[in-house]
């Protein structure tokens, strides 16, 4: 994860941010200006531009068509985390979604949280714990961590709403992609009880980090979803 304490004052880092913001504004498969035009627009050398283009391609923002030029890539991951839009999914299915807020406070980041968010251990983060229901059935429970620096006053917001939408509307935007780690685990007791599961029942653990157009981590969400209510489907795109 990028360390947010590193000051991005080089032409290369500034150019990467500018290119990322440009691609976000354009539709997928839109052709970008020529390298010559881009270098003039951003006031950088062709060598600096080509170096940045290589990075942008490796990150999946753009792609090259031989003899034609540069194009905006299709988003490979959703722009907001599905762990914070479960209520919307249920609502579209005609269900009666509910959200229960368990706690919202400010804590010192642990090793794992700090590493995921590009912070130093002990830095302040907001912690928000909530569960999602389909009518009376608990479907998922999650803990979200957000750096206090990028979301001042977050605890004053309506935290029963989607955290991704709160961030997008009031703070860091846009959330360009979400990096996931998914595994089957036996959750600790408090999460098991929130989901109404028997002792020893496995759940899906989603470890999701939201990345902004500035290539910094805006949130970490660790959620537990009932293994008897979820299917995981994957599509490999070559």
Secondary structure, DSSP 8 states (H G I E B T S, - for coil): ---TTS---SHHHHHHHHHHHHHHHS-TT-B---HHHHHHHHT--HHHHHHHHHHHHHTTSEEEETTTEEEE---SS-SS-GGG-HHHHHHHTT--EEEEEEEEEEEE--HHHHHHHT--TT-EEEEEEEEEEETTEEEEEEEEEEEGGGSTTGGGS-TTS-HHHHHHHHSS--EEEEEEEEEEE---HHHHHHHT--TT--EEEEEEEEEETTS-EEEEEEEEEETTT---------
